[in-house]
């Protein structure tokens, strides 16, 4: 079987920036084990698979390790593939996912992702995560992910993870976000996933489901600029709504090709 494969850099306006995702269009669903094998072979943080379903697209996301319940950068990459490569005529793209119905609006080279809001609540830090951090947070919160708040951007830049301790905790679909006010933007962050093939995710749209309402409340503003400080750097425009968040950014196509499976 011959399948199409697109690799797209999301949340960036230049190649080699943002977060790379692979996108695979399907006409019908393949077995889950095969989807996971394809994601492992692609060896990027996420591979998105979609099947057109009437006026919607059924969308699923796989890391090299598990199927995810929500992924921002691979959703943006999929929207870019559908709109800019496959020439979908509509400016609104509707997705059916494990996290419910999601929409992406396309306007002037930007993709606006309408995602659920996940306000984190005060929590305690597991000892294994604390031992894994070279710098301890000032505040700890929890939603799907742990949200660890620091004093400044410099602390975020210098965070290091000891995987011996970090990989002892299983957070399921979740991970650990470290965040602080930004020097040239409203807030910055980094994202780490225990027991994952790829420890640090370059740009994590789903993490901003918690970061946006948190920083919107703290900074008393609903329009925010964010940066994820991985070595690839991601830039996100963020809007806080009552029960939703809108995350927007750009994308660039890196490669277009095919692969074959037996």
GIDA-V858545 format. One record per pair of residues at least 24 apart in sequence whose C-alpha atoms are under 10 Angstrom apart, sorted by sequence separation. I is the first residue (numbers start at 1). J is the second residue. D is the distance in whole Angstrom. If there is no record, write none. Layout:
I_J_D + I_J_D
//
This chain:
3_27_10 + 20_44_7 + 21_45_7 + 22_46_7 + 23_47_6 + 24_48_6 + 25_49_6 + 26_50_6 + 27_51_6 + 28_52_9 + 38_62_9 + 39_63_6 + 40_64_4 + 47_71_10 + 79_103_9 + 80_104_10 + 118_142_9 + 119_143_7 + 120_144_8 + 122_146_10 + 123_147_9 + 134_158_9 + 135_159_6 + 155_179_9 + 156_180_7 + 169_193_10 + 170_194_7 + 171_195_9 + 175_199_10 + 176_200_10 + 187_211_9 + 203_227_9 + 204_228_8 + 216_240_7 + 19_44_9 + 20_45_7 + 21_46_5 + 22_47_5 + 23_48_5 + 24_49_5 + 25_50_5 + 26_51_5 + 27_52_7 + 28_53_10 + 35_60_10 + 36_61_10 + 37_62_10 + 38_63_10 + 39_64_5 + 40_65_7 + 46_71_8 + 48_73_10 + 49_74_9 + 57_82_10 + 79_104_7 + 84_109_9 + 118_143_6 + 119_144_9 + 120_145_8 + 121_146_10 + 122_147_9 + 123_148_10 + 134_159_6 + 135_160_8 + 146_171_9 + 153_178_10 + 155_180_8 + 156_181_10 + 169_194_7 + 170_195_7 + 175_200_10 + 187_212_9 + 203_228_6 + 212_237_10 + 213_238_10 + 215_240_9 + 216_241_10 + 19_45_8 + 20_46_8 + 21_47_6 + 22_48_6 + 23_49_6 + 24_50_7 + 25_51_6 + 26_52_8 + 27_53_9 + 35_61_9 + 36_62_6 + 37_63_10 + 38_64_8 + 39_65_8 + 40_66_10 + 45_71_10 + 46_72_10 + 48_74_6 + 49_75_10 + 78_104_10 + 79_105_9 + 80_106_9 + 118_144_8 + 120_146_8 + 121_147_9 + 133_159_7 + 134_160_6 + 135_161_9 + 145_171_8 + 153_179_8 + 154_180_9 + 156_182_10 + 166_192_9 + 167_193_8 + 168_194_8 + 169_195_8 + 170_196_10 + 175_201_10 + 202_228_7 + 203_229_8 + 212_238_7 + 213_239_9 + 214_240_9 + 19_46_9 + 20_47_9 + 21_48_7 + 22_49_9 + 23_50_8 + 24_51_9 + 25_52_8 + 35_62_7 + 36_63_7 + 37_64_8 + 39_66_9 + 46_73_8 + 47_74_7 + 48_75_7 + 70_97_8 + 75_102_9 + 79_106_8 + 118_145_10 + 120_147_7 + 132_159_10 + 133_160_6 + 134_161_7 + 144_171_8 + 145_172_10 + 152_179_8 + 153_180_6 + 154_181_10 + 166_193_9 + 167_194_5 + 168_195_8 + 177_204_9 + 201_228_9 + 202_229_8 + 203_230_7 + 211_238_10 + 212_239_7 + 213_240_6 + 35_63_10 + 36_64_6 + 37_65_9 + 39_67_10 + 45_73_10 + 46_74_6 + 47_75_10 + 50_78_8 + 69_97_8 + 70_98_7 + 71_99_10 + 75_103_10 + 76_104_8 + 83_111_10 + 132_160_8 + 133_161_5 + 134_162_8 + 144_172_9 + 145_173_8 + 146_174_8 + 147_175_9 + 148_176_7 + 149_177_8 + 150_178_7 + 151_179_9 + 152_180_5 + 153_181_6 + 154_182_9 + 166_194_6 + 167_195_5 + 187_215_7 + 202_230_5 + 203_231_10 + 208_236_9 + 212_240_6 + 213_241_8 + 29_58_10 + 35_64_10 + 36_65_7 + 45_74_9 + 46_75_10 + 48_77_8 + 49_78_8 + 69_98_5 + 70_99_6 + 75_104_8 + 80_109_9 + 132_161_5 + 133_162_7 + 144_173_8 + 145_174_5 + 146_175_6 + 147_176_6 + 148_177_6 + 149_178_6 + 150_179_6 + 151_180_6 + 152_181_6 + 153_182_6 + 154_183_9 + 165_194_9 + 166_195_8 + 167_196_8 + 186_215_8 + 187_216_10 + 201_230_8 + 202_231_7 + 203_232_8 + 205_234_10 + 209_238_10 + 211_240_10 + 212_241_9 + 213_242_9 + 32_62_10 + 36_66_7 + 47_77_10 + 48_78_7 + 68_98_8 + 69_99_6 + 70_100_9 + 76_106_10 + 80_110_9 + 131_161_9 + 132_162_5 + 133_163_9 + 144_174_5 + 145_175_5 + 146_176_5 + 147_177_5 + 148_178_5 + 149_179_5 + 150_180_5 + 151_181_8 + 152_182_7 + 153_183_7 + 164_194_10 + 177_207_7 + 186_216_9 + 200_230_8 + 201_231_10 + 202_232_6 + 203_233_7 + 204_234_9 + 208_238_8 + 213_243_9 + 35_66_10 + 36_67_8 + 47_78_10 + 67_98_10 + 68_99_10 + 69_100_10 + 80_111_8 + 130_161_10 + 131_162_8 + 132_163_7 + 143_174_9 + 144_175_8 + 145_176_6 + 146_177_6 + 147_178_6 + 148_179_6 + 149_180_6 + 150_181_8 + 152_183_8 + 153_184_10 + 157_188_9 + 159_190_9 + 161_192_8 + 163_194_8 + 164_195_10 + 176_207_9 + 177_208_10 + 200_231_10 + 201_232_10 + 202_233_7 + 203_234_5 + 205_236_8 + 209_240_9 + 213_244_9 + 25_57_10 + 26_58_10 + 35_67_9 + 50_82_10 + 79_111_8 + 129_161_9 + 130_162_10 + 131_163_10 + 132_164_7 + 133_165_9 + 142_174_10 + 144_176_9 + 145_177_7 + 146_178_8 + 147_179_7 + 148_180_9 + 149_181_9 + 156_188_8 + 157_189_9 + 163_195_8 + 167_199_10 + 174_206_10 + 175_207_9 + 179_211_8 + 187_219_10 + 202_234_7 + 203_235_8 + 204_236_10 + 212_244_10 + 213_245_8 + 33_66_10 + 79_112_10 + 129_162_9 + 131_164_9 + 132_165_5 + 133_166_8 + 156_189_7 + 157_190_8 + 161_194_10 + 166_199_10 + 174_207_9 + 177_210_10 + 178_211_10 + 186_219_8 + 203_236_9 + 212_245_7 + 25_59_10 + 32_66_10 + 76_110_9 + 77_111_9 + 79_113_9 + 128_162_10 + 129_163_10 + 131_165_6 + 132_166_5 + 142_176_9 + 153_187_8 + 156_190_7 + 177_211_9 + 181_215_9 + 211_245_10 + 212_246_9 + 7_42_9 + 32_67_9 + 59_94_10 + 60_95_10 + 76_111_7 + 128_163_10 + 130_165_9 + 131_166_8 + 132_167_9 + 142_177_10 + 152_187_9 + 153_188_7 + 180_215_9 + 186_221_10 + 209_244_8 + 210_245_9 + 212_247_9 + 57_93_8 + 58_94_9 + 59_95_6 + 60_96_9 + 61_97_9 + 75_111_10 + 76_112_8 + 128_164_9 + 129_165_7 + 130_166_9 + 132_168_10 + 141_177_10 + 152_188_9 + 153_189_8 + 163_199_9 + 179_215_10 + 209_245_6 + 5_42_10 + 7_44_9 + 56_93_7 + 57_94_6 + 58_95_6 + 59_96_6 + 60_97_6 + 61_98_9 + 76_113_7 + 128_165_5 + 129_166_6 + 186_223_9 + 187_224_8 + 188_225_9 + 189_226_8 + 190_227_9 + 191_228_8 + 208_245_8 + 209_246_9 + 23_61_9 + 55_93_9 + 56_94_5 + 57_95_5 + 58_96_5 + 59_97_5 + 60_98_8 + 75_113_8 + 127_165_9 + 128_166_6 + 129_167_9 + 140_178_10 + 161_199_9 + 181_219_9 + 186_224_6 + 187_225_7 + 188_226_6 + 189_227_7 + 190_228_6 + 191_229_9 + 208_246_9 + 209_247_9 + 22_61_10 + 55_94_7 + 56_95_6 + 57_96_6 + 58_97_6 + 59_98_8 + 60_99_10 + 127_166_10 + 128_167_8 + 129_168_9 + 150_189_10 + 161_200_9 + 185_224_8 + 186_225_5 + 187_226_5 + 188_227_5 + 189_228_5 + 190_229_6 + 191_230_8 + 208_247_8 + 7_47_9 + 21_61_10 + 22_62_10 + 55_95_9 + 56_96_7 + 57_97_9 + 58_98_9 + 73_113_10 + 128_168_7 + 129_169_8 + 149_189_9 + 185_225_5 + 186_226_6 + 187_227_7 + 188_228_6 + 189_229_6 + 190_230_6 + 6_47_10 + 53_94_10 + 72_113_8 + 128_169_7 + 137_178_8 + 148_189_9 + 184_225_9 + 185_226_6 + 186_227_8 + 187_228_9 + 188_229_7 + 189_230_9 + 206_247_9 + 5_47_10 + 6_48_10 + 21_63_10 + 53_95_9 + 59_101_10 + 72_114_10 + 127_169_10 + 137_179_9 + 147_189_10 + 184_226_9 + 185_227_7 + 205_247_7 + 52_95_9 + 53_96_9 + 58_101_9 + 59_102_10 + 72_115_8 + 126_169_8 + 137_180_10 + 182_225_9 + 184_227_9 + 190_233_10 + 205_248_9 + 5_49_10 + 51_95_10 + 52_96_10 + 57_101_10 + 71_115_10 + 147_191_9 + 182_226_8 + 190_234_10 + 205_249_10 + 50_95_9 + 51_96_10 + 56_101_9 + 57_102_10 + 70_115_9 + 146_191_10 + 181_226_9 + 182_227_8 + 189_234_10 + 50_96_9 + 56_102_10 + 70_116_10 + 145_191_9 + 146_192_10 + 188_234_10 + 50_97_10 + 56_103_10 + 129_176_9 + 145_192_10 + 188_235_10 + 145_193_9 + 179_227_10 + 179_228_9 + 178_228_10 + 179_229_10 + 185_235_10 + 23_74_8 + 21_73_7 + 22_74_7 + 23_75_9 + 186_238_10 + 20_73_8 + 21_74_5 + 25_78_9 + 19_73_7 + 20_74_8 + 21_75_9 + 23_77_7 + 24_78_9 + 18_73_9 + 19_74_8 + 21_76_9 + 22_77_8 + 23_78_6 + 21_77_6 + 22_78_8 + 23_79_10 + 25_81_9 + 20_77_8 + 21_78_9 + 23_80_10 + 24_81_9 + 25_82_9 + 19_77_9 + 23_81_7 + 22_81_10 + 23_82_10 + 147_207_9 + 11_72_9 + 145_206_10 + 146_207_10 + 10_72_9 + 11_73_7 + 144_206_10 + 145_207_7 + 10_73_6 + 11_74_10 + 144_207_9 + 147_210_8 + 9_73_8 + 10_74_7 + 143_207_10 + 145_209_10 + 146_210_10 + 147_211_8 + 8_73_9 + 9_74_9 + 10_75_9 + 11_76_8 + 129_194_9 + 144_209_9 + 145_210_8 + 8_74_9 + 10_76_6 + 11_77_9 + 143_209_9 + 144_210_8 + 9_76_9 + 10_77_6 + 143_210_7 + 147_214_9 + 8_76_9 + 9_77_7 + 10_78_9 + 142_210_9 + 8_77_6 + 141_210_10 + 7_77_8 + 8_78_8 + 10_80_9 + 6_77_9 + 7_78_10 + 9_80_10 + 157_228_10 + 6_78_9 + 8_80_8 + 156_228_10 + 157_229_7 + 8_81_8 + 141_214_10 + 156_229_8 + 157_230_8 + 7_81_9 + 156_230_10 + 157_231_10 + 6_81_7 + 5_81_10 + 153_229_9 + 6_85_9 + 118_206_9 + 117_206_10 + 118_207_9 + 119_208_10 + 120_209_9 + 121_210_10 + 115_205_9 + 116_206_9 + 118_208_9 + 119_209_7 + 120_210_6 + 115_206_8 + 117_208_9 + 118_209_5 + 119_210_5 + 120_211_8 + 113_205_9 + 116_208_10 + 117_209_5 + 118_210_5 + 119_211_8 + 115_208_9 + 116_209_6 + 117_210_6 + 118_211_8 + 119_212_8 + 120_213_8 + 121_214_9 + 115_209_7 + 116_210_9 + 117_211_9 + 118_212_9 + 119_213_6 + 120_214_7 + 114_209_10 + 117_212_8 + 118_213_7 + 119_214_6 + 13_109_9 + 117_213_7 + 118_214_9 + 119_215_10 + 13_110_10 + 117_214_10 + 119_217_10 + 11_110_9 + 11_111_9 + 10_111_10 + 70_173_9 + 68_172_9 + 69_173_7 + 68_173_6 + 69_174_9 + 66_172_9 + 67_173_8 + 68_174_9 + 66_173_8 + 117_240_8 + 117_241_8 + 119_243_9 + 112_237_9 + 113_238_10 + 114_239_9 + 116_241_10 + 117_242_8 + 118_243_8 + 112_238_9 + 116_242_10 + 117_243_5 + 118_244_8 + 110_237_10 + 112_239_10 + 114_241_10 + 116_243_7 + 117_244_5 + 118_245_9 + 115_243_9 + 116_244_5 + 117_245_6 + 73_202_10 + 76_205_9 + 115_244_6 + 116_245_6 + 117_246_9 + 65_195_9 + 66_196_9 + 73_203_7 + 74_204_9 + 75_205_9 + 114_244_7 + 115_245_5 + 116_246_9 + 65_196_7 + 72_203_9 + 73_204_6 + 74_205_9 + 75_206_10 + 114_245_6 + 115_246_6 + 64_196_8 + 65_197_7 + 72_204_6 + 73_205_5 + 113_245_8 + 114_246_5 + 115_247_8 + 63_196_9 + 64_197_7 + 65_198_9 + 71_204_7 + 72_205_4 + 73_206_8 + 112_245_10 + 113_246_5 + 114_247_7 + 63_197_8 + 64_198_8 + 71_205_6 + 72_206_5 + 112_246_6 + 113_247_5 + 114_248_9 + 63_198_9 + 70_205_9 + 71_206_5 + 72_207_8 + 111_246_10 + 112_247_6 + 113_248_6 + 70_206_6 + 71_207_9 + 72_208_9 + 111_247_8 + 112_248_4 + 113_249_9 + 69_206_10 + 70_207_10 + 72_209_9 + 111_248_5 + 112_249_7 + 110_248_6 + 111_249_6 + 112_250_9 + 110_249_5 + 111_250_6 + 109_249_8 + 110_250_5 + 111_251_8 + 105_246_10 + 109_250_6 + 110_251_8 + 104_246_9 + 106_248_9 + 108_250_10 + 109_251_8 + 103_246_10 + 104_247_9 + 105_248_9 + 109_252_10 + 104_248_9 + 106_250_10 + 45_196_9 + 45_197_8 + 46_198_10 + 44_197_9 + 45_198_6 + 43_197_9 + 44_198_8 + 45_199_9 + 43_198_9 + 45_200_9 + 46_201_10 + 45_201_7 + 40_197_9 + 44_201_10 + 45_202_8 + 45_203_10 + 45_204_10 + 73_234_10 + 84_251_10 + 84_252_10 + 85_253_9 + 84_253_9 + 80_250_9 + 81_251_9 + 76_247_9 + 80_251_7 + 81_252_10 + 85_256_9 + 76_248_8 + 79_251_9 + 80_252_8 + 81_253_8 + 76_249_8 + 77_250_9 + 78_251_10 + 80_253_8 + 73_247_10 + 76_250_8 + 77_251_7 + 72_247_8 + 73_248_10 + 76_251_7 + 77_252_8 + 81_256_10 + 72_248_10 + 73_249_9 + 77_253_9 + 73_250_10 + 73_251_9 + 20_201_10 + 19_201_8 + 20_202_8 + 18_201_10 + 19_202_5 + 20_203_9 + 18_202_6 + 19_203_5 + 17_202_9 + 18_203_6 + 19_204_8 + 17_203_9 + 18_204_9 + 19_205_10 + 11_202_10 + 12_203_10 + 10_202_10 + 11_203_7 + 10_203_8 + 11_204_9 + 10_204_10 + 11_205_9 + 10_205_10 + 18_228_9 + 18_229_10 + 19_230_9 + 18_230_9 + 20_232_10 + 17_230_10 + 18_231_9 + 19_232_7 + 17_231_9 + 18_232_5 + 19_233_8 + 17_232_5 + 18_233_6 + 19_234_7 + 11_227_10 + 16_232_7 + 17_233_6 + 18_234_5 + 11_228_10 + 15_232_10 + 16_233_10 + 17_234_7 + 18_235_7 + 17_235_9 + 18_236_10 + 12_232_9 + 12_233_8 + 13_234_10 + 38_259_10 + 11_233_9 + 12_234_6 + 13_235_9 + 11_234_5 + 12_235_6 + 38_261_9 + 10_234_8 + 11_235_6 + 12_236_9 + 9_234_10 + 10_235_9 + 11_236_6 + 11_237_9 + 34_261_9 + 18_249_10 + 20_251_9 + 18_250_9 + 19_251_9 + 20_252_9 + 21_253_10 + 22_254_10 + 18_251_8 + 20_253_9 + 21_254_10 + 22_255_9 + 23_256_10 + 17_251_9 + 18_252_9 + 20_254_9 + 22_256_10 + 24_258_9 + 17_252_9 + 24_259_10 + 11_247_10 + 13_249_8 + 14_250_9 + 15_251_9 + 16_252_9 + 11_248_8 + 12_249_7 + 13_250_6 + 14_251_8 + 15_252_6 + 11_249_5 + 12_250_5 + 13_251_6 + 14_252_6 + 15_253_8 + 16_254_8 + 10_249_7 + 11_250_5 + 12_251_5 + 13_252_6 + 14_253_9 + 15_254_6 + 10_250_6 + 11_251_6 + 12_252_7 + 13_253_10 + 14_254_9 + 9_250_9 + 10_251_4 + 11_252_9 + 9_251_6 + 10_252_7 + 8_251_7 + 9_252_5 + 10_253_9 + 8_252_6 + 9_253_6 + 7_252_9 + 8_253_4 + 9_254_7 + 7_253_6 + 8_254_5 + 9_255_10 + 6_253_8 + 7_254_5 + 8_255_7 + 6_254_8 + 7_255_5 + 8_256_9 + 6_255_6 + 7_256_7 + 5_255_8 + 6_256_5 + 7_257_9 + 5_256_6 + 6_257_6 + 4_256_8 + 5_257_5 + 6_258_8 + 4_257_6 + 5_258_5 + 3_257_9 + 4_258_4 + 5_259_7 + 3_258_5 + 4_259_7 + 2_258_7 + 3_259_5 + 4_260_9 + 2_259_6 + 3_260_6 + 1_259_8 + 2_260_5 + 3_261_8 + 1_260_5 + 2_261_7 + 1_261_5 + 2_262_9 + 1_262_6
//
